[in-house]
Amino acid sequence: YQQVRAQDRFLLFNAYGPWEGNWRHRGYEALLMDLALDPEWVMEMGTALIDLLIDVLRHCIALKMKPDGLFLVDDLACARGPLFSRNTWRSVFKPMYQKLGSFLQENDIAFWMHCCGKVTELIPDLIECGLKVLQPLQANVGMDVRLLKKEYGDRLAFWGNIDAQKM
């Protein structure tokens, strides 16, 4: 940490979000079924992950190891759109994102996020939760940075928009 700080670089810490962290633990199909059959359990697991992340960040701050930003990895979408309905997102996951976003804002830590897929319909909620930078902007599913910039450019920075298949 001190070596990177000495170079005066922007420092991002990286962590899984409540969806990604739990599907990697539980299994993708199993977590989708859990979300349909027992959303309270999914909320409990996701909240535990967010609480742990906040506790780790608090500890880092206490050790004078505060990052400039947090890069959250949480693939919430596929090529056609979010993996779950907007209502499910808002009732299950958004409260976790709000809790994390509030903590980050209170501690002057920028909120960055990696989210593959066509996440367009969740962008207003993500901004409301404090998101500042969205990546990768998957070009082949319609995440066109030119259109996104027109709509959200004054509230959100964009990183990416390269069609990886063409590379």
C-alpha contacts under 8 A as a table, 3 or more apart, distances in Angstrom:
res1	aa1	res2	aa2	distance
1	Y	4	V	5.34
1	Y	5	R	6.15
1	Y	65	M	6.86
2	Q	5	R	4.94
2	Q	6	A	5.95
3	Q	6	A	5.11
3	Q	7	Q	6.66
4	V	7	Q	5.27
4	V	8	D	6.88
4	V	9	R	6.38
4	V	11	L	7.56
5	R	8	D	5.16
5	R	9	R	6.18
5	R	11	L	7.68
6	A	9	R	7.87
10	F	68	D	6.03
10	F	69	G	7.88
11	L	67	P	5.35
11	L	68	D	5.19
11	L	69	G	6.43
12	L	67	P	5.74
12	L	68	D	5.93
12	L	69	G	4.66
12	L	70	L	5.29
12	L	71	F	6.08
13	F	67	P	6.19
13	F	69	G	6.40
13	F	70	L	4.88
13	F	71	F	5.91
14	N	70	L	5.89
14	N	71	F	4.69
14	N	72	L	5.92
14	N	73	V	7.42
15	A	53	L	7.72
15	A	70	L	7.50
15	A	71	F	6.45
15	A	72	L	5.14
15	A	73	V	6.16
16	Y	19	W	7.92
16	Y	20	E	5.75
16	Y	21	G	5.02
16	Y	72	L	5.58
16	Y	73	V	4.77
16	Y	74	D	6.07
17	G	20	E	5.42
17	G	21	G	5.66
17	G	46	G	7.88
17	G	49	L	7.65
17	G	50	I	7.37
17	G	72	L	5.71
17	G	73	V	5.65
17	G	74	D	4.86
18	P	21	G	5.46
18	P	22	N	6.12
18	P	45	M	7.61
18	P	46	G	4.34
18	P	47	T	7.14
18	P	49	L	6.14
18	P	50	I	6.63
18	P	74	D	7.19
18	P	93	F	7.42
18	P	96	M	7.61
19	W	22	N	5.45
19	W	23	W	6.17
19	W	46	G	6.84
19	W	74	D	6.06
19	W	75	D	7.44
19	W	76	L	7.14
19	W	93	F	7.91
20	E	23	W	5.31
20	E	24	R	6.14
20	E	73	V	6.91
20	E	74	D	4.89
20	E	75	D	6.29
20	E	76	L	7.93
21	G	24	R	5.39
21	G	25	H	6.43
21	G	46	G	7.99
21	G	49	L	7.55
21	G	74	D	7.74
22	N	25	H	4.93
22	N	26	R	5.73
22	N	27	G	7.63
22	N	31	L	7.39
22	N	45	M	7.16
22	N	46	G	6.94
23	W	26	R	4.94
23	W	27	G	4.72
23	W	28	Y	4.84
23	W	30	A	7.81
23	W	31	L	5.76
24	R	27	G	5.61
24	R	28	Y	7.00
26	R	30	A	6.40
26	R	31	L	6.12
27	G	30	A	5.33
27	G	31	L	6.03
28	Y	31	L	5.33
28	Y	32	L	6.34
29	E	32	L	5.12
29	E	33	M	6.30
30	A	33	M	5.12
30	A	34	D	6.11
31	L	34	D	4.79
31	L	35	L	6.02
31	L	42	V	7.70
32	L	35	L	5.07
32	L	36	A	6.44
33	M	36	A	5.10
33	M	37	L	6.02
33	M	38	D	7.98
34	D	37	L	5.10
34	D	38	D	5.07
34	D	39	P	6.36
34	D	41	W	7.44
34	D	42	V	6.66
35	L	38	D	5.60
35	L	39	P	4.57
35	L	41	W	7.98
35	L	42	V	6.06
36	A	39	P	6.30
38	D	41	W	5.55
38	D	42	V	6.81
39	P	42	V	4.98
39	P	43	M	6.14
39	P	92	V	6.85
40	E	43	M	4.96
40	E	44	E	6.14
40	E	92	V	7.73
41	W	44	E	4.96
41	W	45	M	6.19
42	V	45	M	5.16
42	V	46	G	6.01
42	V	92	V	7.53
43	M	46	G	5.12
43	M	47	T	5.86
43	M	92	V	5.65
43	M	93	F	7.05
44	E	47	T	5.20
44	E	48	A	6.14
45	M	48	A	5.14
45	M	49	L	6.40
46	G	49	L	5.10
46	G	50	I	6.28
46	G	93	F	7.67
46	G	96	M	7.18
47	T	50	I	5.02
47	T	51	D	5.95
47	T	96	M	5.99
48	A	51	D	5.09
48	A	52	L	6.12
49	L	52	L	5.12
49	L	53	L	6.19
50	I	53	L	4.98
50	I	54	I	6.14
50	I	96	M	6.63
50	I	99	K	7.99
50	I	100	L	6.69
51	D	54	I	5.13
51	D	55	D	6.11
52	L	55	D	5.03
52	L	56	V	6.15
53	L	56	V	5.13
53	L	57	L	6.21
54	I	57	L	5.05
54	I	58	R	6.07
54	I	100	L	7.00
54	I	103	F	7.32
55	D	58	R	5.00
55	D	59	H	6.18
56	V	59	H	5.06
56	V	60	C	6.19
57	L	60	C	4.94
57	L	61	I	6.13
57	L	66	K	7.36
58	R	61	I	5.06
58	R	62	A	6.18
59	H	62	A	5.01
59	H	63	L	6.26
60	C	63	L	5.04
60	C	64	K	6.31
60	C	65	M	4.85
60	C	66	K	5.74
61	I	64	K	4.98
61	I	65	M	5.28
61	I	66	K	4.65
62	A	65	M	7.35
63	L	66	K	7.95
67	P	70	L	7.05
67	P	109	I	6.65
68	D	108	D	7.59
68	D	109	I	5.23
68	D	110	A	6.17
69	G	109	I	4.76
69	G	110	A	4.17
69	G	111	F	5.80
69	G	112	W	6.72
70	L	109	I	6.75
70	L	110	A	6.21
70	L	111	F	5.34
70	L	112	W	5.77
70	L	113	M	7.91
71	F	111	F	6.58
71	F	112	W	4.59
71	F	113	M	5.23
71	F	114	H	7.07
72	L	111	F	7.64
72	L	112	W	6.15
72	L	113	M	4.64
72	L	114	H	6.14
73	V	113	M	5.87
73	V	114	H	4.76
73	V	115	C	6.42
74	D	113	M	7.27
74	D	114	H	6.18
74	D	115	C	5.43
75	D	78	C	7.97
75	D	114	H	6.96
75	D	115	C	4.33
75	D	116	C	5.20
75	D	117	G	7.27
76	L	82	P	5.70
76	L	83	L	5.86
76	L	115	C	6.17
76	L	116	C	7.10
76	L	117	G	7.39
76	L	119	V	6.98
77	A	80	R	7.62
77	A	81	G	5.28
77	A	82	P	3.86
77	A	83	L	4.91
77	A	115	C	7.14
77	A	116	C	6.16
77	A	117	G	4.57
77	A	118	K	5.69
77	A	119	V	5.55
78	C	81	G	5.41
78	C	82	P	6.15
78	C	83	L	6.38
78	C	116	C	6.80
78	C	117	G	4.16
78	C	118	K	5.97
78	C	119	V	7.90
79	A	117	G	4.93
79	A	118	K	5.53
79	A	141	V	5.19
80	R	117	G	7.39
80	R	118	K	6.12
80	R	141	V	7.14
81	G	117	G	6.53
81	G	118	K	4.57
81	G	119	V	5.79
81	G	120	T	7.50
81	G	121	E	7.80
82	P	85	S	6.83
82	P	86	R	7.81
82	P	117	G	7.52
82	P	118	K	6.63
82	P	119	V	5.74
82	P	121	E	7.79
82	P	122	L	7.76
84	F	88	T	6.23
84	F	89	W	6.67
85	S	88	T	5.13
85	S	89	W	6.24
86	R	89	W	4.93
86	R	90	R	6.05
86	R	121	E	7.79
86	R	122	L	7.26
87	N	90	R	5.08
87	N	91	S	6.06
88	T	91	S	5.20
88	T	92	V	5.69
88	T	93	F	7.50
89	W	92	V	5.48
89	W	93	F	5.10
89	W	94	K	5.98
90	R	93	F	5.97
90	R	94	K	4.82
90	R	95	P	7.26
91	S	94	K	6.48
91	S	95	P	7.18
92	V	95	P	6.83
92	V	96	M	7.80
93	F	96	M	5.42
93	F	97	Y	6.47
94	K	97	Y	4.97
94	K	98	Q	6.03
94	K	125	D	7.52
94	K	129	C	7.57
95	P	98	Q	5.00
95	P	99	K	6.19
96	M	99	K	5.13
96	M	100	L	6.27
97	Y	100	L	5.11
97	Y	101	G	5.82
97	Y	126	L	7.70
97	Y	129	C	5.88
98	Q	101	G	4.97
98	Q	102	S	5.94
98	Q	128	E	7.85
98	Q	129	C	4.66
98	Q	130	G	7.44
99	K	102	S	5.28
99	K	103	F	6.36
100	L	103	F	5.18
100	L	104	L	6.19
100	L	129	C	8.00
101	G	104	L	5.09
101	G	105	Q	6.06
101	G	111	F	6.94
101	G	129	C	5.29
101	G	130	G	5.00
101	G	131	L	7.15
102	S	105	Q	5.13
102	S	106	E	6.05
102	S	129	C	7.37
102	S	130	G	7.18
103	F	106	E	5.16
103	F	107	N	6.26
104	L	107	N	5.20
104	L	108	D	6.03
104	L	109	I	4.83
104	L	110	A	6.60
104	L	111	F	6.79
105	Q	108	D	5.05
105	Q	109	I	5.99
105	Q	110	A	7.12
105	Q	130	G	7.17
106	E	109	I	7.83
110	A	131	L	7.73
110	A	132	K	6.51
111	F	130	G	6.52
111	F	131	L	4.96
111	F	132	K	5.37
111	F	133	V	6.70
112	W	131	L	6.13
112	W	132	K	5.80
112	W	133	V	4.58
112	W	134	L	6.10
112	W	135	Q	7.84
113	M	131	L	7.26
113	M	133	V	6.21
113	M	134	L	5.13
113	M	135	Q	6.06
114	H	134	L	6.17
114	H	135	Q	4.73
114	H	136	P	6.13
115	C	119	V	7.35
115	C	134	L	7.34
115	C	135	Q	6.28
115	C	136	P	6.68
115	C	137	L	7.88
116	C	119	V	7.51
116	C	135	Q	7.73
116	C	136	P	6.44
116	C	137	L	7.05
116	C	138	Q	6.27
117	G	137	L	7.67
117	G	138	Q	6.03
117	G	141	V	6.60
118	K	138	Q	7.17
118	K	141	V	5.95
118	K	142	G	6.78
118	K	143	M	6.18
119	V	122	L	5.61
119	V	123	I	6.64
119	V	143	M	7.96
120	T	123	I	5.41
120	T	143	M	7.17
121	E	124	P	7.15
122	L	125	D	5.43
122	L	126	L	6.18
123	I	126	L	4.96
123	I	127	I	6.11
124	P	127	I	5.19
124	P	128	E	6.20
125	D	128	E	4.89
125	D	129	C	6.26
126	L	129	C	4.99
126	L	130	G	6.56
126	L	131	L	5.54
127	I	130	G	5.09
127	I	131	L	4.77
127	I	132	K	6.96
127	I	155	R	7.22
127	I	156	L	7.10
128	E	131	L	7.27
131	L	134	L	7.48
131	L	156	L	7.17
132	K	155	R	7.15
132	K	156	L	5.03
132	K	157	A	6.03
133	V	156	L	5.74
133	V	157	A	4.61
133	V	158	F	5.63
133	V	159	W	7.00
134	L	137	L	7.23
134	L	156	L	7.29
134	L	157	A	6.42
134	L	158	F	5.13
134	L	159	W	6.11
135	Q	158	F	6.20
135	Q	159	W	4.83
135	Q	160	G	5.85
136	P	158	F	7.87
136	P	159	W	5.85
136	P	160	G	4.65
136	P	161	N	6.10
136	P	162	I	7.86
137	L	143	M	5.27
137	L	144	D	7.17
137	L	145	V	7.02
137	L	158	F	7.40
137	L	159	W	6.96
137	L	160	G	5.53
137	L	161	N	4.58
137	L	162	I	7.50
138	Q	141	V	5.91
138	Q	142	G	7.09
138	Q	143	M	5.51
138	Q	144	D	7.98
138	Q	160	G	7.63
138	Q	161	N	5.61
138	Q	162	I	6.82
138	Q	163	D	6.55
139	A	142	G	5.47
139	A	143	M	5.07
139	A	144	D	5.93
139	A	161	N	5.09
139	A	162	I	5.85
139	A	163	D	5.09
140	N	143	M	7.34
140	N	163	D	5.73
143	M	148	L	7.46
143	M	161	N	7.17
144	D	147	L	5.57
144	D	148	L	6.25
144	D	161	N	6.85
145	V	148	L	4.90
145	V	149	K	5.74
145	V	158	F	7.09
145	V	161	N	6.27
146	R	149	K	5.26
146	R	150	K	6.47
147	L	150	K	5.22
147	L	151	E	6.49
148	L	151	E	5.20
148	L	152	Y	5.77
148	L	153	G	6.82
149	K	152	Y	5.29
149	K	153	G	4.09
149	K	154	D	7.79
149	K	158	F	7.73
150	K	153	G	5.79
152	Y	155	R	5.38
152	Y	156	L	5.72
153	G	156	L	5.36
153	G	157	A	6.37
154	D	157	A	7.89
163	D	166	K	5.55
163	D	167	M	6.74
164	A	167	M	5.09
